[in-house]
Amino acid sequence: MVLGRLAHYAIDALLLSTVVAGVKQSTGFAYVPFRFIITSTTQISSPSLMYSPDTEFISNPTIRSLTEQYLGFGETVFNVLQGTVVTSPYFKRSERQ
């Protein structure tokens, strides 16, 4: 009973993280904290820095690390699912209306 509930919560957390990663990648939404303003002369060395949530607001380093791992795992799952769908013969790209 307890293991079933724990597995259920773990799967729910994984799905939530995957949905957040999908929204982030499909919309191209970039979170820029108010204390860091991108100007036309600013160079961003890594595209992942532009699209990463700002976890610096989390003061506890353990919780910050767990949050970054949680969001990173969701992105990995989303990328694997996206790669599977792209190469699968069961899916085809439809034209946008």
MDTraj code that builds the backbone (N, CA, C; nanometers):
import mdtraj as md
import numpy as np

residues = "MET VAL LEU GLY ARG LEU ALA HIS TYR ALA ILE ASP ALA LEU LEU LEU SER THR VAL VAL ALA GLY VAL LYS GLN SER THR GLY PHE ALA TYR VAL PRO PHE ARG PHE ILE ILE THR SER THR THR GLN ILE SER SER PRO SER LEU MET TYR SER PRO ASP THR GLU PHE ILE SER ASN PRO THR ILE ARG SER LEU THR GLU GLN TYR LEU GLY PHE GLY GLU THR VAL PHE ASN VAL LEU GLN GLY THR VAL VAL THR SER PRO TYR PHE LYS ARG SER GLU ARG GLN".split()
xyz = np.array([
    [0.0827, -0.1194, 0.0000],
    [0.0000, 0.0000, 0.0000],
    [0.0867, 0.1251, 0.0000],
    [0.1840, 0.1305, 0.0906],
    [0.2704, 0.2468, 0.0990],
    [0.3613, 0.2552, -0.0230],
    [0.4129, 0.1426, -0.0696],
    [0.4990, 0.1427, -0.1881],
    [0.4219, 0.1852, -0.3120],
    [0.2966, 0.1440, -0.3221],
    [0.2138, 0.1853, -0.4347],
    [0.1903, 0.3349, -0.4355],
    [0.1646, 0.3912, -0.3196],
    [0.1425, 0.5347, -0.3089],
    [0.2718, 0.6108, -0.3399],
    [0.3849, 0.5597, -0.2916],
    [0.5133, 0.6224, -0.3193],
    [0.5457, 0.6185, -0.4690],
    [0.5192, 0.5060, -0.5327],
    [0.5415, 0.4951, -0.6768],
    [0.4493, 0.5910, -0.7530],
    [0.3268, 0.6022, -0.7078],
    [0.2310, 0.6928, -0.7708],
    [0.2806, 0.8379, -0.7637],
    [0.3285, 0.8802, -0.6460],
    [0.3798, 1.0162, -0.6301],
    [0.5047, 1.0388, -0.7148],
    [0.5906, 0.9377, -0.7231],
    [0.7122, 0.9510, -0.8041],
    [0.6781, 0.9667, -0.9517],
    [0.5819, 0.8913, -0.9995],
    [0.5400, 0.9018, -1.1399],
    [0.4728, 1.0364, -1.1652],
    [0.3917, 1.0823, -1.0718],
    [0.3300, 1.2148, -1.0856],
    [0.4360, 1.3250, -1.0920],
    [0.5374, 1.3155, -1.0071],
    [0.6443, 1.4157, -1.0080],
    [0.7206, 1.4107, -1.1398],
    [0.7452, 1.2908, -1.1917],
    [0.8143, 1.2771, -1.3201],
    [0.7316, 1.3373, -1.4330],
    [0.6029, 1.3119, -1.4337],
    [0.5162, 1.3682, -1.5374],
    [0.5120, 1.5209, -1.5297],
    [0.5045, 1.5751, -1.4105],
    [0.5034, 1.7202, -1.3941],
    [0.6333, 1.7818, -1.4449],
    [0.7453, 1.7215, -1.4109],
    [0.8746, 1.7714, -1.4571],
    [0.8870, 1.7617, -1.6087],
    [0.8334, 1.6561, -1.6673],
    [0.8375, 1.6384, -1.8124],
    [0.7497, 1.7415, -1.8820],
    [0.6349, 1.7707, -1.8256],
    [0.5471, 1.8729, -1.8838],
    [0.6136, 2.0101, -1.8776],
    [0.6781, 2.0419, -1.7665],
    [0.7479, 2.1701, -1.7545],
    [0.8592, 2.1785, -1.8590],
    [0.9337, 2.0691, -1.8785],
    [1.0399, 2.0680, -1.9801],
    [0.9818, 2.0832, -2.1198],
    [0.8676, 2.0193, -2.1459],
    [0.8040, 2.0315, -2.2769],
    [0.7565, 2.1714, -2.3055],
    [0.6997, 2.2351, -2.2065],
    [0.6547, 2.3738, -2.2234],
    [0.7746, 2.4638, -2.2490],
    [0.8812, 2.4408, -2.1737],
    [1.0006, 2.5233, -2.1901],
    [1.0598, 2.5084, -2.3299],
    [1.0691, 2.3857, -2.3797],
    [1.1321, 2.3629, -2.5093],
    [1.0411, 2.3975, -2.6264],
    [0.9135, 2.3743, -2.6136],
    [0.8251, 2.3989, -2.7275],
    [0.7893, 2.5460, -2.7442],
    [0.7880, 2.6209, -2.6348],
    [0.7537, 2.7624, -2.6458],
    [0.8755, 2.8503, -2.6658],
    [0.9928, 2.8004, -2.6297],
    [1.1129, 2.8824, -2.6379],
    [1.1164, 2.9891, -2.5308],
    [1.0353, 2.9722, -2.4291],
    [1.0278, 3.0692, -2.3214],
    [1.1596, 3.0706, -2.2448],
    [1.2147, 3.1872, -2.2285],
    [1.3399, 3.2017, -2.1551],
    [1.3128, 3.2797, -2.0275],
    [1.3492, 3.2233, -1.9176],
    [1.3323, 3.2917, -1.7897],
    [1.4562, 3.3750, -1.7640],
    [1.4386, 3.5042, -1.7546],
    [1.5496, 3.5946, -1.7258],
    [1.5175, 3.6644, -1.5947],
    [1.5974, 3.6426, -1.4920],
    [1.5697, 3.7080, -1.3646],
    [1.5840, 3.8594, -1.3768],
    [1.5138, 3.9312, -1.2916],
    [1.5110, 4.0764, -1.3018],
    [1.6467, 4.1389, -1.2742],
    [1.7364, 4.0699, -1.2066],
    [1.8666, 4.1286, -1.1773],
    [1.9692, 4.1019, -1.2872],
    [1.9302, 4.0294, -1.3930],
    [2.0197, 4.0031, -1.5057],
    [1.9463, 4.0421, -1.6330],
    [1.9872, 4.1520, -1.6932],
    [1.9186, 4.2016, -1.8113],
    [2.0065, 4.1748, -1.9325],
    [1.9491, 4.1092, -2.0330],
    [2.0222, 4.0798, -2.1551],
    [2.0149, 4.2023, -2.2459],
    [2.1296, 4.2506, -2.2845],
    [2.1354, 4.3621, -2.3776],
    [2.1857, 4.3110, -2.5112],
    [2.1897, 4.3963, -2.6079],
    [2.2333, 4.3549, -2.7409],
    [2.3812, 4.3180, -2.7430],
    [2.4593, 4.3622, -2.6449],
    [2.6020, 4.3312, -2.6421],
    [2.6337, 4.2122, -2.5537],
    [2.5347, 4.1581, -2.4825],
    [2.5584, 4.0455, -2.3931],
    [2.5750, 3.9182, -2.4741],
    [2.6785, 3.8440, -2.4444],
    [2.7032, 3.7155, -2.5094],
    [2.6672, 3.6047, -2.4107],
    [2.5844, 3.5115, -2.4523],
    [2.5506, 3.3970, -2.3691],
    [2.6286, 3.2786, -2.4230],
    [2.7142, 3.2203, -2.3376],
    [2.8042, 3.1158, -2.3842],
    [2.7320, 2.9843, -2.4085],
    [2.6288, 2.9571, -2.3334],
    [2.5582, 2.8306, -2.3468],
    [2.4092, 2.8577, -2.3621],
    [2.3438, 2.7968, -2.4634],
    [2.1995, 2.8188, -2.4774],
    [2.1218, 2.7687, -2.3573],
    [2.1743, 2.6669, -2.2872],
    [2.1013, 2.6150, -2.1724],
    [2.0956, 2.7165, -2.0593],
    [2.1927, 2.8087, -2.0543],
    [2.1876, 2.9124, -1.9514],
    [2.0699, 3.0055, -1.9742],
    [2.0360, 3.0275, -2.0989],
    [1.9271, 3.1176, -2.1300],
    [1.7913, 3.0564, -2.0949],
    [1.7798, 2.9259, -2.1027],
    [1.6524, 2.8603, -2.0817],
    [1.6396, 2.7935, -1.9457],
    [1.7362, 2.8089, -1.8606],
    [1.7313, 2.7437, -1.7306],
    [1.6557, 2.8301, -1.6311],
    [1.5746, 2.7677, -1.5465],
    [1.5088, 2.8447, -1.4415],
    [1.6122, 2.8973, -1.3425],
    [1.5847, 3.0077, -1.2833],
    [1.6772, 3.0675, -1.1874],
    [1.6554, 3.0036, -1.0518],
    [1.7430, 2.9121, -1.0152],
    [1.7313, 2.8454, -0.8858],
    [1.8144, 2.9146, -0.7789],
    [1.8743, 3.0281, -0.8118],
    [1.9541, 3.1003, -0.7132],
    [1.8681, 3.1613, -0.6031],
    [1.7379, 3.1708, -0.6261],
    [1.6489, 3.2230, -0.5228],
    [1.6282, 3.1221, -0.4106],
    [1.6640, 2.9958, -0.4340],
    [1.6526, 2.8931, -0.3308],
    [1.7785, 2.9004, -0.2458],
    [1.7630, 2.9364, -0.1190],
    [1.8795, 2.9612, -0.0344],
    [1.9460, 2.8324, 0.0141],
    [1.8716, 2.7262, 0.0328],
    [1.9273, 2.6000, 0.0802],
    [1.9959, 2.5282, -0.0357],
    [2.1273, 2.5036, -0.0269],
    [2.1981, 2.4416, -0.1393],
    [2.1517, 2.2986, -0.1700],
    [2.1073, 2.2260, -0.0699],
    [2.0601, 2.0894, -0.0929],
    [1.9305, 2.0903, -0.1723],
    [1.8374, 2.1750, -0.1346],
    [1.7096, 2.1838, -0.2055],
    [1.7310, 2.2398, -0.3455],
    [1.8236, 2.3357, -0.3600],
    [1.8542, 2.3899, -0.4919],
    [1.9080, 2.2807, -0.5839],
    [1.9991, 2.1999, -0.5320],
    [2.0570, 2.0915, -0.6116],
    [1.9504, 1.9888, -0.6500],
    [1.8644, 1.9539, -0.5563],
    [1.7567, 1.8589, -0.5859],
    [1.6610, 1.9156, -0.6900],
    [1.6319, 2.0447, -0.6820],
    [1.5435, 2.1082, -0.7801],
    [1.6055, 2.1057, -0.9189],
    [1.7343, 2.1360, -0.9283],
    [1.8019, 2.1336, -1.0574],
    [1.8064, 1.9924, -1.1154],
    [1.8296, 1.8922, -1.0305],
    [1.8299, 1.7534, -1.0770],
    [1.6909, 1.7100, -1.1216],
    [1.5898, 1.7521, -1.0477],
    [1.4509, 1.7182, -1.0815],
    [1.4126, 1.7758, -1.2173],
    [1.4432, 1.9034, -1.2394],
    [1.4105, 1.9659, -1.3670],
    [1.4955, 1.9082, -1.4802],
    [1.6205, 1.8769, -1.4525],
    [1.7069, 1.8156, -1.5531],
    [1.6603, 1.6778, -1.5927],
    [1.6103, 1.6006, -1.4965],
    [1.5587, 1.4679, -1.5282],
    [1.4346, 1.4773, -1.6163],
    [1.3490, 1.5746, -1.5901],
    [1.2315, 1.5960, -1.6740],
    [1.2706, 1.6323, -1.8162],
    [1.3757, 1.7131, -1.8317],
    [1.4223, 1.7479, -1.9653],
    [1.4780, 1.6261, -2.0375],
    [1.5481, 1.5403, -1.9654],
    [1.6013, 1.4180, -2.0262],
    [1.4886, 1.3280, -2.0737],
    [1.3878, 1.3090, -1.9906],
    [1.2735, 1.2257, -2.0292],
    [1.2029, 1.2854, -2.1504],
    [1.1849, 1.4177, -2.1511],
    [1.1188, 1.4820, -2.2647],
    [1.2000, 1.4633, -2.3928],
    [1.3319, 1.4795, -2.3850],
    [1.4163, 1.4628, -2.5029],
    [1.4130, 1.3205, -2.5559],
    [1.4108, 1.2220, -2.4668],
    [1.4023, 1.0824, -2.5099],
    [1.2678, 1.0567, -2.5775],
    [1.1603, 1.1061, -2.5188],
    [1.0279, 1.0891, -2.5796],
    [1.0188, 1.1595, -2.7143],
    [1.0742, 1.2779, -2.7222],
    [1.0718, 1.3526, -2.8471],
    [1.1515, 1.2800, -2.9552],
    [1.2677, 1.2272, -2.9209],
    [1.3477, 1.1515, -3.0164],
    [1.2785, 1.0251, -3.0621],
    [1.2076, 0.9593, -2.9724],
    [1.1340, 0.8385, -3.0076],
    [1.0198, 0.8700, -3.1026],
    [0.9497, 0.9766, -3.0766],
    [0.8371, 1.0143, -3.1624],
    [0.8856, 1.0554, -3.3011],
    [0.9956, 1.1293, -3.3072],
    [1.0469, 1.1764, -3.4360],
    [1.0892, 1.0597, -3.5243],
    [1.1486, 0.9570, -3.4655],
    [1.1973, 0.8438, -3.5450],
    [1.0951, 0.7325, -3.5610],
    [0.9811, 0.7436, -3.4961],
    [0.8801, 0.6385, -3.5022],
    [0.7985, 0.6464, -3.6305],
    [0.7666, 0.5310, -3.6909],
    [0.6817, 0.5335, -3.8101],
    [0.5340, 0.5582, -3.7770],
    [0.4990, 0.5569, -3.6499],
    [0.3598, 0.5727, -3.6095],
    [0.3169, 0.7186, -3.5981],
    [0.4126, 0.8096, -3.6056],
    [0.3821, 0.9515, -3.5953],
    [0.4272, 1.0218, -3.7222],
    [0.3518, 1.1214, -3.7633],
    [0.3926, 1.2029, -3.8771],
    [0.3658, 1.3481, -3.8430],
    [0.4449, 1.4336, -3.9016],
    [0.4324, 1.5776, -3.8754],
    [0.3128, 1.6316, -3.9538],
    [0.2283, 1.7046, -3.8863],
    [0.1140, 1.7650, -3.9518],
    [0.1407, 1.9140, -3.9706],
    [0.0774, 1.9696, -4.0709],
    [0.0920, 2.1119, -4.0985],
    [0.0114, 2.1918, -3.9977],
    [0.0690, 2.3032, -3.9561],
    [-0.0056, 2.3922, -3.8653],
    [-0.1105, 2.4676, -3.9421],
    [-0.2207, 2.4930, -3.8782],
    [-0.3304, 2.5631, -3.9457],
    [-0.3289, 2.7096, -3.9153],
])
top = md.Topology()
chain = top.add_chain()
for i, resn in enumerate(residues, 1):
    res = top.add_residue(resn, chain, resSeq=i)
    for name in ("N", "CA", "C"):
        top.add_atom(name, md.element.get_by_symbol(name[0]), res)
traj = md.Trajectory(xyz[None], top)
